């Protein structure tokens, strides 16, 4: 990688798009319904989210992870040492924040929320889980809306909150087998306790009826947020609709979890690309 390349915003944005296309296809496909000039900024946001979400995978213990997350805090607040713009995701994100006049604090809050990922404690309560999802997935939807509105108020602040929680909790349920193998438990401890399940059961691969019941409660939580999101959809400016499109995939994922034989610790919950594209197309068409 040459130094001139790292300072080229176009190269940095292309790097972000490549990351998102490979690692977050839902958001990449959804971005295709945004105006072409806005897509690079949406990719920068999503690539940043991927970078901080993958910190645990890249380190051997929480302390190095804390240091990596602190680097992102410092980069967002202009306090990082060295040339931050040598990092392509940081460079594209900084360019996006300046050009789209986005607030930086929500992204600092997103980094703070991701500290939870570095440790093996279960999520304490359902309210804590909703807060975590709000500061991660809902944040991306809201900032994406601001980008698409190009300086105007896009509305839908409450809608982005509910949409983000619905999408993120669904994603955590899909990732449950992988998280369990790595010692992580995002299911709230209060829900696990109500169903007689412990963190140790989950990481040891012992699920049973209790875990099925806990996951059913989480799907019910998702549907409550989907209903609240639907009630708020009229507040969203049409121009901001692409930021919300990934939520159109939630019901398809939930339906797979409700099929006979579903095992929360083993079943792969995925939607074929053709069906994903069709659902996003239909959702985009419905708001025109």
C-alpha positions as CSV (number, residue, x, y, z in Angstrom):
1,X,0.0,0.0,0.0
2,X,1.6,3.2,-1.0
3,X,1.3,6.5,0.9
4,X,-0.5,8.4,-1.9
5,X,-3.1,5.6,-2.1
6,X,-3.9,5.9,1.6
7,X,-4.5,9.6,1.3
8,X,-6.9,9.2,-1.7
9,X,-10.5,9.4,-0.4
10,X,-11.7,7.4,-3.4
11,X,-9.4,4.5,-2.5
12,X,-10.5,4.7,1.1
13,X,-14.2,4.5,0.1
14,X,-13.5,1.7,-2.3
15,X,-11.9,-0.2,0.6
16,X,-14.9,0.4,2.8
17,X,-17.3,-0.9,0.1
18,X,-15.3,-4.0,-0.3
19,X,-15.4,-4.7,3.4
20,X,-19.1,-4.1,3.6
21,X,-19.9,-6.2,0.5
22,X,-18.1,-9.2,2.0
23,X,-18.9,-8.7,5.7
24,X,-22.3,-7.0,5.8
25,X,-24.2,-8.0,2.7
26,X,-27.6,-6.8,4.1
27,X,-26.4,-3.3,4.4
28,X,-24.5,-3.5,1.1
29,X,-27.5,-4.6,-0.9
30,X,-29.6,-1.9,0.9
31,X,-27.1,0.8,-0.1
32,X,-27.8,0.1,-3.8
33,X,-31.2,1.8,-3.3
34,X,-29.5,5.0,-2.1
35,X,-28.3,7.7,-4.6
36,X,-24.9,6.8,-6.0
37,X,-23.3,9.9,-4.5
38,X,-24.5,8.9,-1.0
39,X,-23.4,5.2,-1.1
40,X,-19.7,5.8,-0.2
41,X,-20.7,7.5,3.0
42,X,-23.1,4.7,3.9
43,X,-20.3,2.2,3.2
44,X,-17.9,4.2,5.5
45,X,-20.4,4.0,8.4
46,X,-21.0,0.3,7.9
47,X,-17.3,-0.4,7.5
48,X,-16.5,1.4,10.7
49,X,-19.2,-0.7,12.5
50,X,-17.6,-3.9,11.1
51,X,-14.1,-2.8,12.3
52,X,-15.2,-2.2,15.9
53,X,-17.4,-5.3,15.9
54,X,-14.5,-7.5,15.0
55,X,-12.1,-6.2,17.6
56,X,-12.6,-9.2,19.8
57,X,-11.7,-11.6,17.0
58,X,-8.4,-9.7,16.4
59,X,-7.1,-9.8,20.0
60,X,-6.2,-12.5,22.5
61,X,-7.5,-10.8,25.7
62,X,-9.7,-7.8,26.6
63,X,-6.9,-5.3,27.3
64,X,-5.6,-5.2,23.7
65,X,-9.2,-4.9,22.6
66,X,-9.7,-1.9,25.0
67,X,-6.7,-0.2,23.5
68,X,-8.0,-0.7,19.9
69,X,-11.4,0.7,20.9
70,X,-9.6,3.6,22.6
71,X,-7.8,4.3,19.3
72,X,-11.2,4.7,17.6
73,X,-12.4,7.0,20.3
74,X,-9.3,9.1,19.9
75,X,-9.6,9.1,16.1
76,X,-13.2,10.3,16.3
77,X,-12.3,13.0,18.8
78,X,-9.2,14.2,16.9
79,X,-6.8,12.9,19.7
80,X,-5.2,9.9,18.1
81,X,-1.5,9.8,17.6
82,X,0.0,9.4,14.2
83,X,-1.7,9.8,10.8
84,X,-5.2,8.6,11.4
85,X,-6.0,9.0,7.7
86,X,-3.5,6.3,6.9
87,X,-6.2,3.9,8.0
88,X,-8.6,3.6,5.1
89,X,-11.8,3.1,7.2
90,X,-10.8,6.0,9.5
91,X,-10.0,8.2,6.5
92,X,-13.4,7.5,4.8
93,X,-15.3,7.9,8.0
94,X,-13.6,11.2,8.8
95,X,-14.4,12.5,5.3
96,X,-18.0,11.3,5.7
97,X,-18.4,13.0,9.1
98,X,-17.1,16.3,7.6
99,X,-19.0,16.3,4.3
100,X,-22.3,15.1,5.8
101,X,-21.9,17.3,8.9
102,X,-22.6,14.3,11.2
103,X,-22.3,14.4,15.0
104,X,-19.3,12.4,16.3
105,X,-20.7,11.6,19.8
106,X,-23.1,8.8,18.6
107,X,-20.1,7.0,17.1
108,X,-18.1,7.4,20.3
109,X,-21.1,5.9,22.1
110,X,-21.1,3.0,19.6
111,X,-17.4,2.3,20.5
112,X,-18.2,2.5,24.2
113,X,-21.1,0.0,23.7
114,X,-18.7,-2.4,22.0
115,X,-16.5,-2.7,25.1
116,X,-19.1,-5.3,26.2
117,X,-18.0,-7.5,23.3
118,X,-14.6,-8.0,24.8
119,X,-15.8,-9.8,27.9
120,X,-17.7,-13.0,28.6
121,X,-20.4,-11.7,31.0
122,X,-24.0,-12.2,29.8
123,X,-26.1,-9.2,29.0
124,X,-27.6,-8.2,32.4
125,X,-31.1,-7.4,31.5
126,X,-33.4,-7.0,28.5
127,X,-33.2,-3.2,28.9
128,X,-29.4,-3.4,28.7
129,X,-29.7,-5.4,25.5
130,X,-32.1,-2.8,24.0
131,X,-29.6,0.0,25.0
132,X,-26.7,-1.9,23.4
133,X,-28.6,-2.4,20.2
134,X,-29.7,1.2,20.2
135,X,-26.2,2.5,20.5
136,X,-24.9,0.2,17.7
137,X,-27.5,-0.7,15.0
138,X,-30.0,2.1,15.7
139,X,-27.1,4.6,15.5
140,X,-26.2,3.4,12.0
141,X,-29.7,3.8,10.8
142,X,-30.1,7.3,12.3
143,X,-26.8,8.5,10.9
144,X,-27.5,6.9,7.5
145,X,-30.8,8.8,7.5
146,X,-29.0,12.0,8.1
147,X,-26.6,11.3,5.2
148,X,-29.4,10.6,2.8
149,X,-31.3,13.7,3.9
150,X,-28.2,15.8,2.9
151,X,-28.5,18.2,5.7
152,X,-32.3,18.2,6.2
153,X,-34.0,16.6,9.1
154,X,-35.1,13.1,7.9
155,X,-37.5,12.4,10.8
156,X,-37.8,8.9,12.1
157,X,-35.7,9.2,15.2
158,X,-38.0,6.9,17.1
159,X,-38.4,4.7,14.1
160,X,-34.6,4.2,13.9
161,X,-34.5,3.2,17.5
162,X,-37.0,0.5,17.1
163,X,-35.7,-0.7,13.7
164,X,-32.2,-1.0,15.0
165,X,-33.2,-3.0,18.1
166,X,-35.3,-5.4,15.9
167,X,-32.5,-5.8,13.4
168,X,-29.7,-6.2,16.0
169,X,-31.5,-8.7,18.3
170,X,-32.3,-10.8,15.2
171,X,-28.6,-10.7,14.2
172,X,-27.6,-11.8,17.7
173,X,-30.0,-14.7,17.6
174,X,-28.5,-15.7,14.2
175,X,-25.0,-15.5,15.6
176,X,-25.8,-17.4,18.8
177,X,-23.9,-20.6,17.7
178,X,-20.8,-18.7,16.9
179,X,-21.0,-16.5,20.0
180,X,-21.5,-19.5,22.2
181,X,-18.4,-21.2,20.9
182,X,-16.4,-18.1,21.6
183,X,-17.7,-17.8,25.1
184,X,-20.1,-14.8,24.5
185,X,-23.7,-14.6,25.6
186,X,-25.9,-11.7,24.5
187,X,-29.1,-13.2,25.7
188,X,-30.1,-11.2,28.8
189,X,-29.5,-12.9,32.2
190,X,-33.0,-12.0,33.4
191,X,-34.5,-14.0,30.4
192,X,-32.1,-16.9,30.9
193,X,-33.0,-17.1,34.6
194,X,-36.7,-17.1,33.8
195,X,-36.1,-20.2,31.7
196,X,-33.7,-21.9,34.0
197,X,-30.7,-21.5,31.6
198,X,-27.2,-20.4,32.6
199,X,-24.4,-18.9,30.6
200,X,-22.4,-22.0,31.3
201,X,-25.1,-24.2,29.7
202,X,-24.9,-22.1,26.6
203,X,-21.2,-22.0,26.1
204,X,-21.0,-25.7,26.8
205,X,-23.5,-26.4,24.1
206,X,-26.4,-27.4,26.4
207,X,-29.5,-25.6,25.3
208,X,-32.6,-27.7,25.6
209,X,-36.2,-26.4,26.1
210,X,-35.0,-23.6,28.4
211,X,-32.9,-22.0,25.6
212,X,-35.7,-22.5,23.1
213,X,-38.0,-20.6,25.4
214,X,-35.5,-17.8,25.9
215,X,-35.0,-17.4,22.2
216,X,-38.8,-17.4,21.7
217,X,-38.9,-14.5,24.2
218,X,-36.2,-12.7,22.1
219,X,-38.2,-13.2,18.9
220,X,-41.3,-11.7,20.7
221,X,-39.1,-8.7,21.7
222,X,-38.1,-8.3,18.1
223,X,-41.7,-8.3,16.9
224,X,-42.7,-5.7,19.5
225,X,-40.0,-3.4,18.1
226,X,-41.1,-4.2,14.6
227,X,-44.6,-3.2,15.5
228,X,-43.4,0.0,17.1
229,X,-41.3,0.7,14.0
230,X,-44.3,0.2,11.7
231,X,-46.3,2.7,13.8
232,X,-43.5,5.3,13.3
233,X,-42.8,4.7,9.6
234,X,-44.9,7.6,8.5
235,X,-42.5,10.0,10.3
236,X,-39.6,8.9,8.0
237,X,-38.8,11.1,5.0
238,X,-38.9,9.1,1.8
239,X,-35.3,10.1,1.0
240,X,-34.1,8.4,4.2
241,X,-35.9,5.1,3.5
242,X,-32.8,3.2,2.2
243,X,-31.2,3.5,5.7
244,X,-34.1,1.3,7.1
245,X,-34.2,-1.3,4.3
246,X,-32.2,-4.1,6.2
247,X,-35.2,-4.3,8.6
248,X,-37.2,-5.8,5.7
249,X,-35.1,-9.0,6.1
250,X,-36.0,-9.5,9.8
251,X,-39.2,-11.5,9.3
252,X,-37.5,-13.9,6.9
253,X,-34.8,-14.6,9.5
254,X,-37.4,-15.1,12.3
255,X,-39.4,-17.5,10.1
256,X,-36.4,-19.8,9.8
257,X,-36.0,-19.8,13.6
258,X,-39.6,-20.9,14.0
259,X,-39.4,-23.9,11.8
260,X,-39.6,-27.4,13.3
261,X,-36.1,-28.7,14.4
262,X,-34.6,-25.3,15.0
263,X,-31.6,-25.6,17.3
264,X,-30.4,-22.2,18.6
265,X,-26.9,-23.5,19.1
266,X,-26.5,-25.3,15.7
267,X,-29.0,-24.0,13.1
268,X,-27.6,-21.7,10.4
269,X,-30.1,-18.9,9.8
270,X,-29.5,-17.5,6.4
271,X,-31.6,-16.1,3.5
272,X,-30.5,-16.9,-0.1
273,X,-29.2,-13.9,-2.0
274,X,-32.1,-14.0,-4.5
275,X,-34.7,-13.8,-1.7
276,X,-32.7,-11.1,0.2
277,X,-32.6,-9.0,-3.0
278,X,-36.2,-9.6,-3.7
279,X,-37.3,-8.6,-0.2
280,X,-35.2,-5.4,-0.3
281,X,-36.5,-4.5,-3.7
282,X,-40.1,-5.0,-2.5
283,X,-39.5,-2.9,0.6
284,X,-37.9,-0.1,-1.5
285,X,-40.7,-0.2,-4.0
286,X,-43.3,0.2,-1.3
287,X,-42.0,3.5,-0.1
288,X,-41.8,5.2,-3.6
